[in-house]
Amino acid sequence: MQELGNVGAVENRLDHIATNLSVTEENTVASMSRIHDTDMAKETMNLLKEQILSQAQQAMAVHLQQSQEHVLGLFK
């Protein structure tokens, strides 16, 4: 009888361990998903920032060239 009780106790502990592992797995997957989503958002923002900076540099270069041409035109 005592051995049957011991087997039942071990089975109970194993059930709790399995439940805890299942919850841990779910939490880990959810955390990894949030990390991945966060990184994608951050990288998208970084890409947009770099594109805006590049466009601004190009616009400044065009403006500078036009200004130089205008100044040179004043001397003609």
TIVO-2410 file (N, C-alpha, C; in nm, 3 decimals):
# residues 76
REC num residu      c1      c2      c3 atome chaine
REC   1      M   0.081  -0.119   0.000     N      A
REC   1      M   0.000   0.000   0.000    CA      A
REC   1      M   0.086   0.126   0.000     C      A
REC   2      Q   0.192   0.122   0.082     N      A
REC   2      Q   0.279   0.238   0.090    CA      A
REC   2      Q   0.347   0.264  -0.044     C      A
REC   3      E   0.386   0.157  -0.113     N      A
REC   3      E   0.452   0.173  -0.243    CA      A
REC   3      E   0.357   0.236  -0.344     C      A
REC   4      L   0.231   0.200  -0.337     N      A
REC   4      L   0.131   0.258  -0.426    CA      A
REC   4      L   0.117   0.408  -0.398     C      A
REC   5      G   0.122   0.444  -0.271     N      A
REC   5      G   0.118   0.586  -0.233    CA      A
REC   5      G   0.239   0.660  -0.284     C      A
REC   6      N   0.356   0.596  -0.277     N      A
REC   6      N   0.479   0.658  -0.327    CA      A
REC   6      N   0.471   0.680  -0.478     C      A
REC   7      V   0.418   0.580  -0.548     N      A
REC   7      V   0.403   0.592  -0.693    CA      A
REC   7      V   0.308   0.707  -0.726     C      A
REC   8      G   0.200   0.718  -0.651     N      A
REC   8      G   0.104   0.828  -0.672    CA      A
REC   8      G   0.168   0.963  -0.648     C      A
REC   9      A   0.251   0.972  -0.543     N      A
REC   9      A   0.319   1.098  -0.512    CA      A
REC   9      A   0.417   1.136  -0.623     C      A
REC  10      V   0.491   1.038  -0.672     N      A
REC  10      V   0.586   1.063  -0.781    CA      A
REC  10      V   0.510   1.108  -0.906     C      A
REC  11      E   0.398   1.041  -0.933     N      A
REC  11      E   0.317   1.077  -1.050    CA      A
REC  11      E   0.266   1.221  -1.038     C      A
REC  12      N   0.225   1.258  -0.917     N      A
REC  12      N   0.179   1.395  -0.893    CA      A
REC  12      N   0.289   1.496  -0.921     C      A
REC  13      R   0.409   1.468  -0.869     N      A
REC  13      R   0.523   1.558  -0.890    CA      A
REC  13      R   0.555   1.570  -1.038     C      A
REC  14      L   0.553   1.457  -1.109     N      A
REC  14      L   0.582   1.459  -1.252    CA      A
REC  14      L   0.477   1.540  -1.329     C      A
REC  15      D   0.352   1.530  -1.288     N      A
REC  15      D   0.247   1.609  -1.351    CA      A
REC  15      D   0.271   1.758  -1.331     C      A
REC  16      H   0.310   1.796  -1.208     N      A
REC  16      H   0.339   1.937  -1.180    CA      A
REC  16      H   0.460   1.985  -1.261     C      A
REC  17      I   0.561   1.901  -1.269     N      A
REC  17      I   0.680   1.937  -1.347    CA      A
REC  17      I   0.642   1.956  -1.494     C      A
REC  18      A   0.562   1.866  -1.548     N      A
REC  18      A   0.519   1.876  -1.688    CA      A
REC  18      A   0.439   2.003  -1.711     C      A
REC  19      T   0.350   2.036  -1.617     N      A
REC  19      T   0.270   2.158  -1.629    CA      A
REC  19      T   0.360   2.281  -1.625     C      A
REC  20      N   0.454   2.283  -1.531     N      A
REC  20      N   0.547   2.396  -1.521    CA      A
REC  20      N   0.631   2.411  -1.647     C      A
REC  21      L   0.678   2.300  -1.702     N      A
REC  21      L   0.757   2.306  -1.825    CA      A
REC  21      L   0.673   2.358  -1.942     C      A
REC  22      S   0.549   2.318  -1.947     N      A
REC  22      S   0.460   2.364  -2.053    CA      A
REC  22      S   0.438   2.515  -2.043     C      A
REC  23      V   0.414   2.564  -1.923     N      A
REC  23      V   0.396   2.708  -1.902    CA      A
REC  23      V   0.525   2.783  -1.937     C      A
REC  24      T   0.638   2.729  -1.896     N      A
REC  24      T   0.767   2.791  -1.926    CA      A
REC  24      T   0.788   2.799  -2.077     C      A
REC  25      E   0.753   2.692  -2.147     N      A
REC  25      E   0.768   2.692  -2.293    CA      A
REC  25      E   0.679   2.799  -2.357     C      A
REC  26      E   0.555   2.808  -2.312     N      A
REC  26      E   0.463   2.909  -2.366    CA      A
REC  26      E   0.516   3.049  -2.341     C      A
REC  27      N   0.565   3.074  -2.220     N      A
REC  27      N   0.619   3.206  -2.186    CA      A
REC  27      N   0.743   3.238  -2.268     C      A
REC  28      T   0.828   3.139  -2.290     N      A
REC  28      T   0.949   3.160  -2.369    CA      A
REC  28      T   0.914   3.193  -2.514     C      A
REC  29      V   0.821   3.120  -2.571     N      A
REC  29      V   0.778   3.146  -2.709    CA      A
REC  29      V   0.718   3.286  -2.720     C      A
REC  30      A   0.636   3.324  -2.624     N      A
REC  30      A   0.575   3.457  -2.625    CA      A
REC  30      A   0.681   3.565  -2.612     C      A
REC  31      S   0.780   3.544  -2.525     N      A
REC  31      S   0.888   3.641  -2.508    CA      A
REC  31      S   0.971   3.654  -2.635     C      A
REC  32      M   1.003   3.542  -2.696     N      A
REC  32      M   1.082   3.546  -2.819    CA      A
REC  32      M   1.005   3.618  -2.929     C      A
REC  33      S   0.875   3.599  -2.934     N      A
REC  33      S   0.793   3.666  -3.033    CA      A
REC  33      S   0.796   3.817  -3.011     C      A
REC  34      R   0.784   3.860  -2.886     N      A
REC  34      R   0.788   4.003  -2.856    CA      A
REC  34      R   0.924   4.062  -2.890     C      A
REC  35      I   1.030   3.989  -2.859     N      A
REC  35      I   1.165   4.037  -2.892    CA      A
REC  35      I   1.181   4.050  -3.042     C      A
REC  36      H   1.136   3.950  -3.116     N      A
REC  36      H   1.146   3.954  -3.262    CA      A
REC  36      H   1.067   4.071  -3.318     C      A
REC  37      D   0.945   4.090  -3.270     N      A
REC  37      D   0.861   4.200  -3.318    CA      A
REC  37      D   0.925   4.334  -3.285     C      A
REC  38      T   0.980   4.347  -3.167     N      A
REC  38      T   1.044   4.471  -3.126    CA      A
REC  38      T   1.164   4.499  -3.215     C      A
REC  39      D   1.245   4.400  -3.242     N      A
REC  39      D   1.361   4.420  -3.327    CA      A
REC  39      D   1.320   4.460  -3.468     C      A
REC  40      M   1.214   4.400  -3.520     N      A
REC  40      M   1.168   4.436  -3.654    CA      A
REC  40      M   1.123   4.581  -3.658     C      A
REC  41      A   1.051   4.624  -3.557     N      A
REC  41      A   1.006   4.763  -3.552    CA      A
REC  41      A   1.125   4.857  -3.543     C      A
REC  42      K   1.221   4.822  -3.461     N      A
REC  42      K   1.341   4.906  -3.445    CA      A
REC  42      K   1.419   4.914  -3.574     C      A
REC  43      E   1.438   4.802  -3.640     N      A
REC  43      E   1.513   4.801  -3.765    CA      A
REC  43      E   1.439   4.875  -3.875     C      A
REC  44      T   1.308   4.866  -3.876     N      A
REC  44      T   1.229   4.941  -3.974    CA      A
REC  44      T   1.247   5.091  -3.952     C      A
REC  45      M   1.244   5.132  -3.827     N      A
REC  45      M   1.265   5.274  -3.796    CA      A
REC  45      M   1.405   5.318  -3.834     C      A
REC  46      N   1.505   5.235  -3.807     N      A
REC  46      N   1.642   5.269  -3.846    CA      A
REC  46      N   1.655   5.284  -3.996     C      A
REC  47      L   1.592   5.194  -4.072     N      A
REC  47      L   1.595   5.202  -4.218    CA      A
REC  47      L   1.531   5.331  -4.266     C      A
REC  48      L   1.414   5.364  -4.212     N      A
REC  48      L   1.347   5.488  -4.251    CA      A
REC  48      L   1.432   5.610  -4.218     C      A
REC  49      K   1.494   5.608  -4.102     N      A
REC  49      K   1.580   5.719  -4.061    CA      A
REC  49      K   1.695   5.737  -4.159     C      A
REC  50      E   1.760   5.628  -4.196     N      A
REC  50      E   1.872   5.634  -4.290    CA      A
REC  50      E   1.826   5.682  -4.427     C      A
REC  51      Q   1.708   5.639  -4.470     N      A
REC  51      Q   1.655   5.685  -4.599    CA      A
REC  51      Q   1.626   5.835  -4.596     C      A
REC  52      I   1.568   5.883  -4.488     N      A
REC  52      I   1.539   6.026  -4.476    CA      A
REC  52      I   1.669   6.106  -4.475     C      A
REC  53      L   1.768   6.060  -4.400     N      A
REC  53      L   1.897   6.130  -4.397    CA      A
REC  53      L   1.962   6.132  -4.534     C      A
REC  54      S   1.955   6.023  -4.605     N      A
REC  54      S   2.012   6.016  -4.739    CA      A
REC  54      S   1.942   6.113  -4.833     C      A
REC  55      Q   1.810   6.117  -4.827     N      A
REC  55      Q   1.735   6.209  -4.912    CA      A
REC  55      Q   1.767   6.354  -4.877     C      A
REC  56      A   1.782   6.383  -4.749     N      A
REC  56      A   1.816   6.519  -4.707    CA      A
REC  56      A   1.955   6.557  -4.757     C      A
REC  57      Q   2.050   6.465  -4.751     N      A
REC  57      Q   2.185   6.493  -4.801    CA      A
REC  57      Q   2.182   6.519  -4.951     C      A
REC  58      Q   2.105   6.441  -5.024     N      A
REC  58      Q   2.094   6.461  -5.168    CA      A
REC  58      Q   2.031   6.596  -5.199     C      A
REC  59      A   1.928   6.633  -5.126     N      A
REC  59      A   1.862   6.762  -5.148    CA      A
REC  59      A   1.957   6.877  -5.117     C      A
REC  60      M   2.035   6.863  -5.010     N      A
REC  60      M   2.133   6.967  -4.975    CA      A
REC  60      M   2.240   6.980  -5.083     C      A
REC  61      A   2.284   6.869  -5.137     N      A
REC  61      A   2.386   6.872  -5.243    CA      A
REC  61      A   2.331   6.942  -5.367     C      A
REC  62      V   2.208   6.913  -5.403     N      A
REC  62      V   2.145   6.979  -5.519    CA      A
REC  62      V   2.131   7.128  -5.492     C      A
REC  63      H   2.086   7.163  -5.373     N      A
REC  63      H   2.069   7.304  -5.337    CA      A
REC  63      H   2.204   7.377  -5.339     C      A
REC  64      L   2.307   7.314  -5.288     N      A
REC  64      L   2.441   7.374  -5.287    CA      A
REC  64      L   2.489   7.396  -5.430     C      A
REC  65      Q   2.469   7.299  -5.515     N      A
REC  65      Q   2.512   7.312  -5.654    CA      A
REC  65      Q   2.436   7.426  -5.723     C      A
REC  66      Q   2.307   7.436  -5.699     N      A
REC  66      Q   2.227   7.543  -5.759    CA      A
REC  66      Q   2.272   7.679  -5.707     C      A
REC  67      S   2.304   7.686  -5.579     N      A
REC  67      S   2.352   7.812  -5.521    CA      A
REC  67      S   2.485   7.853  -5.582     C      A
REC  68      Q   2.573   7.757  -5.600     N      A
REC  68      Q   2.703   7.787  -5.661    CA      A
REC  68      Q   2.685   7.835  -5.805     C      A
REC  69      E   2.597   7.770  -5.878     N      A
REC  69      E   2.571   7.810  -6.017    CA      A
REC  69      E   2.510   7.950  -6.021     C      A
REC  70      H   2.423   7.980  -5.926     N      A
REC  70      H   2.362   8.113  -5.920    CA      A
REC  70      H   2.468   8.220  -5.892     C      A
REC  71      V   2.556   8.193  -5.797     N      A
REC  71      V   2.662   8.289  -5.764    CA      A
REC  71      V   2.753   8.308  -5.884     C      A
REC  72      L   2.791   8.201  -5.951     N      A
REC  72      L   2.876   8.212  -6.070    CA      A
REC  72      L   2.804   8.289  -6.181     C      A
REC  73      G   2.674   8.272  -6.191     N      A
REC  73      G   2.595   8.345  -6.291    CA      A
REC  73      G   2.595   8.495  -6.265     C      A
REC  74      L   2.608   8.535  -6.140     N      A
REC  74      L   2.612   8.678  -6.108    CA      A
REC  74      L   2.739   8.744  -6.161     C      A
REC  75      F   2.845   8.668  -6.176     N      A
REC  75      F   2.972   8.723  -6.222    CA      A
REC  75      F   2.980   8.730  -6.374     C      A
REC  76      K   2.884   8.675  -6.443     N      A
REC  76      K   2.889   8.675  -6.590    CA      A
REC  76      K   2.832   8.802  -6.647     C      A
***
